[in-house]
Amino acid sequence: MFWFGKKKAIVEAPVDLDTAVDGHPPAHRNAMILVGLGGATVTAFGLAAAQGVVAPIFLALVLTICVHPLRIALERRGVPRGLATVSVVLAVFILLAAFVTALVVAFAQFAALLPQFAPQIQEIGTTIGTWLTKIGFGPEQVQAVAQGFKPSNLVGFVSGLLGSVTSITAALVIILTLLLLMAMDAGYLETLFRQLRPRRPYMVSSLESFARGVRKYMVVTTGLGVAQGVLNWVALLILQVPGALLWGLLSFICSFIPNIGYFIAIIPPVVFGFLVGGWQTAVIIILIYGVINAVVQSVVQPRIVGNAVALSQTITFASVLIWLVILGPLGAILAVPLTLLVRMILIDSNPNAQWWRPVLGDLDETKGIMKAEDDQAKQLKSARKASKK
């Protein structure tokens, strides 16, 4: 580093920029890292303890972000602010209530349908237990797996899910209240951002970027999830697979769970397809789900969402597991928005932490550099070939 005086420059020893902030090495760096990890652990346990409150609040926040542009559009068409807010929130609430009702009906049909296949299910459990014994699993582990295939245990599991859905239905009242309050508070956001931008430009821009990313991801994923669920439902109806409506709803829900959701959604229809139609039906279901999932999640969704999320595949997969442990199933469904929130708080709003973005998956600049390097390498290779001739 150079310190310029009146007559000459004094050369100082170079600073290790990898361990420096604004040119000065941070004191007790390792201790700060350990304190940060400890704080993150305490925060995770606190969120897990309050997941029944935290998860609905964040769901209401995500829904508010998604419907905010619609409310603004209604206001611009002359609809009073209060009426526009109430209309949008009620529309979202009706959609949520209809979805939960369909889910409860589908699970109830499944619970009534399951005992009809009791012998086949027990036979599958016995076959899997025999196979596990052959590859070296202990008797206790094999017995635990076999017990899980008993129809009574499966019915109990479904009853537990029905209880969870019922509690979610009751929580819709809380979510509706939060939607109303958040939607009313959102009316002040534009003025508040104009007020804060001169003093906290990074914070305002990171909040706006977070809202855009969450909105684009959730809206696109919802639309594609509906298409994916309907296509799977129609295919299962044609194949006469029991519980087709439930598996279509499951496919829709699992479309919000990156990387893992596909494998969760495909298992039940494959099992019941095998029970009613044998291996041929099971293979057809695997092929149909594979094609639909490949087209929707690997081709269509990346093109529409683009770089709105800017998270690597590894970070996305790990975030699903982490938020599943912290906030339960709703955490897995909202894993990407939750991770974007954490990135916004810790990285996007901090100008000194922007170098973390490429590490987490914002690779636009990195891909540009790689492309330039590849082009340069091709030019050098062509020049060498030309020189040899």
C-alpha positions as CSV (number, residue, x, y, z in Angstrom):
1,M,0.0,0.0,0.0
2,F,1.3,3.5,-0.8
3,W,1.0,6.5,1.5
4,F,1.6,9.6,-0.4
5,G,3.3,12.5,1.3
6,K,4.3,15.9,-0.1
7,K,7.5,14.8,-1.8
8,K,7.7,11.0,-1.9
9,A,5.8,7.8,-1.6
10,I,6.4,5.5,1.4
11,V,5.9,1.8,0.5
12,E,4.3,-0.3,3.3
13,A,4.2,-4.1,3.6
14,P,1.4,-5.6,1.5
15,V,-1.9,-6.5,3.4
16,D,-3.3,-10.0,3.1
17,L,-6.7,-9.0,1.4
18,D,-8.1,-12.5,2.1
19,T,-8.2,-11.7,5.8
20,A,-8.8,-8.0,5.6
21,V,-11.8,-5.8,5.7
22,D,-11.2,-2.3,4.1
23,G,-7.5,-3.0,4.1
24,H,-7.2,-3.8,7.8
25,P,-7.0,-7.4,9.1
26,P,-9.9,-8.2,11.5
27,A,-8.9,-8.9,15.0
28,H,-9.7,-12.3,16.4
29,R,-11.0,-13.6,13.1
30,N,-11.3,-17.2,14.2
31,A,-13.2,-16.2,17.3
32,M,-15.6,-14.2,15.2
33,I,-16.2,-17.2,12.9
34,L,-16.9,-19.4,15.9
35,V,-19.2,-16.8,17.5
36,G,-21.1,-16.5,14.1
37,L,-21.5,-20.3,13.9
38,G,-22.7,-20.4,17.5
39,G,-25.2,-17.6,16.8
40,A,-26.5,-19.4,13.7
41,T,-26.9,-22.6,15.7
42,V,-28.9,-20.8,18.5
43,T,-31.0,-19.0,15.9
44,A,-31.8,-22.4,14.1
45,F,-32.8,-24.0,17.4
46,G,-35.0,-21.0,18.2
47,L,-36.7,-21.1,14.9
48,A,-37.3,-24.8,15.2
49,A,-38.8,-24.3,18.7
50,A,-41.2,-21.6,17.3
51,Q,-41.8,-23.2,13.9
52,G,-45.6,-23.3,14.4
53,V,-45.5,-19.5,14.4
54,V,-42.5,-18.7,12.2
55,A,-43.6,-20.9,9.2
56,P,-47.1,-19.3,8.9
57,I,-45.6,-15.8,9.2
58,F,-43.1,-16.4,6.5
59,L,-45.7,-18.0,4.3
60,A,-47.9,-14.9,4.7
61,L,-44.9,-12.8,3.8
62,V,-44.2,-14.7,0.7
63,L,-47.9,-14.6,-0.4
64,T,-48.0,-10.8,0.3
65,I,-44.9,-10.3,-1.9
66,C,-46.5,-12.4,-4.7
67,V,-49.8,-10.5,-4.7
68,H,-48.4,-7.0,-4.1
69,P,-48.2,-6.1,-7.9
70,L,-51.8,-7.2,-8.4
71,R,-53.0,-4.9,-5.6
72,I,-51.0,-2.0,-7.2
73,A,-52.5,-2.8,-10.6
74,L,-56.1,-2.6,-9.1
75,E,-55.3,0.7,-7.5
76,R,-54.0,2.1,-10.8
77,R,-57.3,1.1,-12.4
78,G,-59.2,3.3,-9.8
79,V,-60.0,0.7,-7.2
80,P,-59.8,2.2,-3.7
81,R,-56.7,1.0,-1.8
82,G,-58.6,-0.7,1.0
83,L,-61.0,-2.5,-1.4
84,A,-58.1,-3.6,-3.6
85,T,-56.2,-5.0,-0.6
86,V,-59.2,-6.9,0.8
87,S,-60.1,-8.3,-2.7
88,V,-56.6,-9.7,-3.4
89,V,-56.2,-11.1,0.1
90,L,-59.6,-12.8,0.0
91,A,-58.8,-14.3,-3.4
92,V,-55.6,-15.8,-2.1
93,F,-57.4,-17.1,1.0
94,I,-60.1,-18.7,-1.0
95,L,-57.5,-20.5,-3.2
96,L,-55.6,-21.7,-0.1
97,A,-58.9,-22.9,1.5
98,A,-59.9,-24.7,-1.7
99,F,-56.5,-26.4,-1.9
100,V,-56.6,-27.6,1.7
101,T,-60.1,-28.9,1.3
102,A,-59.1,-30.9,-1.8
103,L,-56.1,-32.2,0.1
104,V,-58.3,-33.3,3.0
105,V,-60.7,-35.0,0.7
106,A,-57.9,-36.8,-1.2
107,F,-56.3,-38.0,2.0
108,A,-59.7,-39.3,3.3
109,Q,-60.2,-41.2,0.1
110,F,-56.7,-42.7,0.5
111,A,-57.4,-43.8,4.0
112,A,-60.5,-45.5,2.9
113,L,-58.8,-47.1,-0.1
114,L,-55.7,-48.4,1.7
115,P,-57.3,-51.4,3.4
116,Q,-58.4,-52.8,0.1
117,F,-54.8,-53.5,-0.8
118,A,-53.7,-54.9,2.6
119,P,-52.5,-58.3,1.4
120,Q,-50.5,-56.9,-1.5
121,I,-48.9,-54.2,0.8
122,Q,-47.9,-56.9,3.4
123,E,-46.4,-59.0,0.6
124,I,-44.3,-56.0,-0.6
125,G,-43.1,-55.5,3.0
126,T,-42.2,-59.1,3.3
127,T,-40.3,-59.1,0.0
128,I,-38.3,-56.0,1.0
129,G,-37.6,-57.5,4.4
130,T,-36.2,-60.7,2.8
131,W,-34.0,-58.6,0.4
132,L,-32.7,-56.5,3.3
133,T,-31.8,-59.6,5.2
134,K,-29.8,-61.0,2.2
135,I,-27.7,-57.8,1.9
136,G,-26.8,-57.9,5.6
137,F,-29.3,-55.8,7.6
138,G,-30.0,-56.8,11.1
139,P,-33.3,-58.5,12.3
140,E,-34.4,-55.4,14.2
141,Q,-34.0,-53.1,11.2
142,V,-35.8,-55.5,8.9
143,Q,-38.6,-55.9,11.3
144,A,-39.0,-52.1,11.6
145,V,-39.2,-51.8,7.8
146,A,-41.8,-54.7,7.6
147,Q,-43.9,-53.1,10.4
148,G,-44.1,-49.9,8.4
149,F,-45.9,-51.8,5.6
150,K,-48.7,-52.9,7.8
151,P,-52.0,-51.3,6.6
152,S,-52.9,-50.3,10.2
153,N,-49.6,-48.4,10.6
154,L,-50.1,-46.7,7.2
155,V,-53.7,-45.7,8.1
156,G,-52.3,-44.3,11.3
157,F,-49.8,-42.3,9.3
158,V,-52.5,-41.0,7.1
159,S,-54.6,-40.1,10.1
160,G,-51.6,-38.1,11.5
161,L,-51.4,-36.3,8.2
162,L,-55.1,-35.5,8.3
163,G,-54.6,-34.0,11.8
164,S,-51.8,-31.8,10.4
165,V,-54.0,-30.7,7.5
166,T,-56.7,-29.8,10.0
167,S,-54.4,-27.7,12.0
168,I,-53.2,-26.0,8.8
169,T,-56.9,-25.2,8.0
170,A,-57.2,-23.6,11.4
171,A,-54.0,-21.7,10.8
172,L,-55.5,-20.2,7.6
173,V,-57.3,-17.7,9.8
174,I,-54.0,-16.5,11.2
175,I,-52.5,-16.4,7.7
176,L,-55.5,-14.3,6.5
177,T,-55.0,-11.8,9.3
178,L,-51.3,-11.6,8.5
179,L,-52.1,-11.1,4.8
180,L,-54.4,-8.2,5.6
181,L,-52.0,-6.5,8.0
182,M,-49.0,-7.0,5.7
183,A,-50.9,-5.9,2.6
184,M,-51.9,-2.7,4.4
185,D,-48.4,-2.0,5.6
186,A,-47.1,-2.7,2.1
187,G,-48.9,0.5,1.0
188,Y,-46.1,2.5,2.6
189,L,-43.2,0.6,1.1
190,E,-42.6,2.8,-1.9
191,T,-42.5,6.0,0.2
192,L,-40.4,4.3,2.8
193,F,-37.9,3.1,0.2
194,R,-37.5,6.6,-1.2
195,Q,-36.9,7.8,2.3
196,L,-34.2,5.2,3.1
197,R,-32.5,4.9,-0.3
198,P,-30.1,8.0,0.2
199,R,-29.0,6.6,3.6
200,R,-29.2,2.8,3.1
201,P,-28.9,2.2,-0.7
202,Y,-27.6,-1.4,-0.3
203,M,-30.4,-2.3,2.1
204,V,-33.1,-0.9,-0.1
205,S,-31.8,-2.5,-3.3
206,S,-31.3,-5.9,-1.6
207,L,-34.9,-5.8,-0.3
208,E,-36.2,-5.0,-3.8
209,S,-34.0,-7.8,-5.3
210,F,-35.3,-10.2,-2.7
211,A,-38.9,-9.4,-3.4
212,R,-38.4,-9.7,-7.2
213,G,-36.6,-13.0,-6.8
214,V,-39.2,-14.5,-4.5
215,R,-42.1,-13.3,-6.6
216,K,-40.7,-14.6,-9.8
217,Y,-39.7,-18.0,-8.3
218,M,-43.0,-18.6,-6.5
219,V,-45.3,-17.4,-9.3
220,V,-43.4,-19.4,-11.9
221,T,-43.1,-22.5,-9.7
222,T,-46.8,-22.4,-8.8
223,G,-47.9,-22.1,-12.5
224,L,-45.6,-24.9,-13.6
225,G,-46.5,-27.0,-10.5
226,V,-50.2,-26.8,-11.4
227,A,-49.4,-27.9,-15.0
228,Q,-47.3,-30.7,-13.7
229,G,-49.9,-31.9,-11.2
230,V,-52.7,-31.8,-13.7
231,L,-50.7,-33.7,-16.3
232,N,-49.7,-36.4,-13.8
233,W,-53.3,-36.6,-12.5
234,V,-54.7,-37.1,-16.0
235,A,-52.1,-39.7,-16.8
236,L,-52.9,-41.6,-13.5
237,L,-56.6,-41.4,-14.3
238,I,-56.0,-43.0,-17.7
239,L,-53.9,-45.7,-16.1
240,Q,-56.6,-46.2,-13.5
241,V,-54.3,-45.8,-10.5
242,P,-56.1,-45.5,-7.2
243,G,-55.9,-42.1,-5.5
244,A,-55.0,-40.2,-8.7
245,L,-56.2,-36.8,-7.3
246,L,-54.0,-37.2,-4.2
247,W,-50.9,-38.0,-6.2
248,G,-51.6,-35.1,-8.5
249,L,-51.8,-32.8,-5.5
250,L,-48.7,-34.4,-4.1
251,S,-46.9,-33.7,-7.4
252,F,-48.0,-30.0,-7.2
253,I,-46.7,-29.6,-3.6
254,C,-43.4,-31.4,-4.3
255,S,-42.7,-29.2,-7.3
256,F,-41.7,-26.5,-4.7
257,I,-39.1,-28.8,-3.2
258,P,-36.0,-28.7,-5.5
259,N,-34.1,-31.9,-6.3
260,I,-35.9,-34.0,-3.7
261,G,-39.6,-33.4,-4.5
262,Y,-39.7,-35.5,-7.6
263,F,-38.6,-38.6,-5.8
264,I,-41.1,-38.0,-3.0
265,A,-44.0,-37.5,-5.5
266,I,-43.3,-40.5,-7.6
267,I,-43.1,-43.3,-5.0
268,P,-46.9,-43.6,-4.0
269,P,-48.3,-43.7,-7.6
270,V,-45.6,-46.2,-8.6
271,V,-46.5,-48.5,-5.7
272,F,-50.2,-48.3,-6.3
273,G,-49.7,-48.6,-10.1
274,F,-47.8,-51.8,-9.4
275,L,-50.5,-53.1,-7.2
276,V,-53.3,-52.6,-9.8
277,G,-51.4,-53.1,-13.1
278,G,-48.1,-54.8,-12.4
279,W,-44.6,-53.8,-13.5
280,Q,-45.8,-52.5,-16.8
281,T,-48.0,-49.8,-15.2
282,A,-45.2,-48.9,-12.7
283,V,-42.7,-48.5,-15.6
284,I,-45.1,-46.3,-17.6
285,I,-45.7,-44.1,-14.5
286,I,-41.9,-43.7,-14.0
287,L,-41.5,-42.7,-17.7
288,I,-44.4,-40.3,-17.6
289,Y,-43.2,-38.6,-14.4
290,G,-39.6,-38.5,-15.7
291,V,-40.6,-36.8,-18.9
292,I,-42.9,-34.3,-17.3
293,N,-40.4,-33.5,-14.6
294,A,-37.5,-33.2,-17.0
295,V,-39.4,-30.8,-19.3
296,V,-40.9,-28.6,-16.6
297,Q,-38.1,-28.4,-14.0
298,S,-35.0,-28.8,-16.3
299,V,-36.1,-27.0,-19.4
300,V,-39.0,-24.6,-18.9
301,Q,-38.5,-23.4,-15.3
302,P,-34.8,-22.4,-15.7
303,R,-35.6,-20.4,-18.9
304,I,-38.4,-18.5,-17.2
305,V,-36.9,-17.9,-13.8
306,G,-33.4,-17.2,-15.2
307,N,-31.0,-15.7,-12.6
308,A,-33.7,-14.5,-10.3
309,V,-32.7,-17.1,-7.6
310,A,-28.9,-17.2,-8.3
311,L,-28.3,-20.2,-6.0
312,S,-26.1,-23.1,-6.9
313,Q,-27.6,-26.6,-7.1
314,T,-25.5,-27.7,-4.0
315,I,-26.8,-24.7,-1.9
316,T,-30.4,-25.4,-3.1
317,F,-30.2,-29.0,-2.2
318,A,-28.6,-28.3,1.2
319,S,-31.1,-25.6,2.0
320,V,-34.0,-28.0,1.5
321,L,-32.6,-30.4,4.1
322,I,-31.7,-27.6,6.6
323,W,-35.0,-25.9,6.4
324,L,-36.8,-29.2,6.6
325,V,-35.1,-29.9,9.9
326,I,-35.7,-26.4,11.2
327,L,-39.3,-25.6,10.1
328,G,-40.7,-29.0,9.1
329,P,-42.4,-29.8,5.7
330,L,-43.4,-26.1,5.2
331,G,-39.7,-25.2,5.5
332,A,-38.8,-27.6,2.7
333,I,-41.5,-26.1,0.5
334,L,-40.3,-22.6,1.2
335,A,-36.6,-23.5,1.3
336,V,-35.6,-21.3,-1.6
337,P,-37.3,-18.1,-0.4
338,L,-36.0,-18.7,3.1
339,T,-32.4,-19.0,1.8
340,L,-32.9,-15.9,-0.3
341,L,-34.0,-14.1,2.9
342,V,-30.8,-15.2,4.7
343,R,-28.7,-14.2,1.8
344,M,-30.4,-10.8,1.7
345,I,-29.7,-10.2,5.4
346,L,-26.1,-11.4,5.5
347,I,-24.7,-10.7,2.0
348,D,-26.8,-8.6,-0.3
349,S,-27.3,-5.7,2.1
350,N,-23.6,-5.7,3.1
351,P,-21.3,-4.2,0.4
352,N,-18.2,-5.9,2.0
353,A,-19.8,-9.3,1.5
354,Q,-20.7,-9.1,-2.2
355,W,-17.8,-11.4,-3.1
356,W,-19.9,-14.3,-1.6
357,R,-22.6,-14.1,-4.3
358,P,-20.6,-16.0,-7.0
359,V,-19.7,-18.6,-4.3
360,L,-23.4,-19.2,-3.6
361,G,-24.4,-19.4,-7.2
362,D,-24.6,-16.0,-8.9
363,L,-22.4,-17.1,-11.8
364,D,-23.3,-14.7,-14.6
365,E,-19.9,-12.9,-14.3
366,T,-18.1,-16.2,-13.8
367,K,-19.7,-17.8,-16.8
368,G,-18.7,-14.7,-18.9
369,I,-15.1,-15.1,-17.8
370,M,-15.1,-18.8,-18.5
371,K,-16.6,-18.1,-22.0
372,A,-13.9,-15.5,-22.7
373,E,-11.2,-17.9,-21.6
374,D,-12.6,-20.6,-23.8
375,D,-12.7,-18.3,-26.8
376,Q,-9.2,-17.2,-26.1
377,A,-8.0,-20.8,-25.9
378,K,-9.7,-21.6,-29.2
379,Q,-8.1,-18.6,-30.8
380,L,-4.6,-19.7,-29.5
381,K,-5.2,-23.2,-30.8
382,S,-6.2,-21.9,-34.2
383,A,-3.2,-19.7,-34.3
384,R,-0.9,-22.6,-33.5
385,K,-2.4,-24.7,-36.2
386,A,-2.0,-21.9,-38.7
387,S,1.6,-21.4,-37.7
388,K,2.4,-25.1,-38.1
389,K,1.0,-25.0,-41.7
